[in-house]
């Protein structure tokens, strides 16, 4: 037997999604017949619909983001200009 008076009231509520669709469920939230209107739900939140752009946090990613635009990295001494002059000669 469960102790009396220690359990929350479990009752039926209506949940309204962001697109306006409604469904009934049982919950301890609010009172019997209350309406819970969601601001964010799985139909609109970027984490569930593929819009999340997670920041890269690894050391190589940070280095590549910071120095990836430098054109002289990984090039032969003299750069592209020296190669063009050699091919023209």
Secondary structure, 3 states (H helix, E strand, C coil): CCCCCCCCCCEEEEEECCCCCEEEEEECCCCCCCEEECCCCCCCCHHHHCCCCCCCCCHHHHHHHHHCCCCCCCCCCCHHHHHHHHHHC
